[in-house]
Amino acid sequence: MAGVAAGNGAASPGRRYRGVAPESGLIIVKLGKQGSSFALTTEIIEAVDYTIRKAISLNMPVAINLSFGNNDGPHDGNSLFENYITDIKGIWKNVVVVAAGNEGDARHHAYLKLGNRLNQSVAVAIAESERNVLLQIWKHYQDSFRVNLIAPDGSRLDLNYQAGSSFTYTFGGSKIVVFYGEPTPYTISQGIFIQWLPADRGNGYIMPGVWYIGFEPVDIRYGVVNMWLPSIEVVGLSTGFLAPSPETTLTIPAAARNVITVGAYNAMTDSMASFSGRGNTTDGRYKPVIVAPGVDIMSAAPGGGYSSNTGTSIAAPFVTGSAALMMEWGIVRGNDAYLYGDKLKAYLIKGARWLPGQTEVNTQAGWGALCLRDSLPFI
């Protein structure tokens, strides 16, 4: 990702694989505690805070690349993590670029519209060899409904309900842990979390097969229910909803306000990548903002040389590097001292081009494909 944004291409013939802004300085913040390859969101907040403070001390504008995402939240941009990223817009001369995630075709999102008279259910396939599957159900707090589970063997479990409480069951050859959340100071949404774990530690796997989550309305005033399974980095490709919704499959923090959310397209075919996370957010904001090349991209490889990479994580730094060049032109070279934040985003949107067949902003390609040449206003 650093190679795409700012690599110098020195190890490739003619510097062919140089990045977008090869003369940019880099601030690299190491994440993850010793012995763990996964970073907590609190660590990312600390990393962003450090980066902004460092840029201020250097008196330099900064483009921050976040090629990171998960499905942990209501996807309305109101999580603590996303609110923090949103709020830094007013601090210093910065742009935050976030990958949209690779959940577009992963079957990890489902949508329901509940009414007061009709029971509904959602089917989830859990593959063999899964050790831990977490289903998040997000609803408006004013809606009330009962939830039940039907295991692959046909047995049924009615879940207890009490906001702010957790319950543990042994059911369907698995251990089921259920937690009912509450609204927070940041969101009116309420989460219901259902976690499958192995019932027998010696066996070590969840009971595979098709599970049904049933919904029995009690008092429905809004009725919209969104459900997410963990991202493809966490569960196997065979685990997913049988009737998924490909919309609102962008990951968090891609739903944050004031960030540039980037999807991926295939530059060789000039078409969208099927895996690219889609919008919009659950509160109706347009996402992604734009798309960039994200299929078979050559960039610097760990340990030396170059390798081919695919994903929105590799598309995002195309935009991050472009933002750095725009801020160099505007701020460093004195052409526009205010070319950062939403102003820079507006220029990127203005310069983006429709993909073939695209006639308007949409949930897949946003405002279109990145075009840095047309995004600089006076060139």
Number of C-alpha atoms within 10 A of each C-alpha: 21 20 23 26 28 23 22 20 20 13 14 14 8 9 12 13 20 21 25 23 23 17 11 17 11 13 15 9 12 10 16 12 11 7 6 8 8 10 13 10 17 11 15 19 16 12 16 20 14 14 18 22 14 14 17 16 9 9 11 17 20 26 27 22 23 21 21 18 20 21 23 17 23 26 26 22 25 23 21 18 17 23 16 16 21 19 12 19 18 9 11 17 22 25 26 24 26 30 32 39 31 27 27 25 18 25 24 27 27 24 19 16 11 20 17 15 11 9 13 16 16 18 18 22 17 23 19 14 14 20 16 16 20 19 20 22 20 21 22 20 16 13 19 19 17 14 18 16 23 19 20 17 12 12 10 16 17 11 16 16 17 12 14 12 12 16 14 14 14 15 17 21 18 20 18 22 16 20 20 18 18 17 14 12 9 12 16 15 19 21 23 20 18 23 16 24 22 20 19 13 9 7 10 15 20 24 25 18 14 19 21 19 17 20 19 18 19 13 14 17 14 15 19 16 16 21 24 26 25 22 22 19 11 13 20 17 14 14 23 24 23 14 14 19 19 24 20 26 33 33 28 24 33 33 33 26 20 20 24 30 31 38 40 33 29 19 16 9 10 12 16 23 25 17 21 31 33 29 30 22 23 17 12 10 15 19 29 32 29 30 34 25 28 25 21 15 19 19 24 25 13 8 6 8 13 17 12 11 18 19 24 30 25 28 31 32 32 28 31 29 27 24 31 24 21 26 27 21 16 18 18 14 11 11 14 14 14 14 23 26 22 16 12 21 22 15 19 29 21 17 20 23 17 17 17 11 7 14 10 12 16 18 23 31 29 25 26 29 27 25 19 19 14 16 21 17 12 7 6
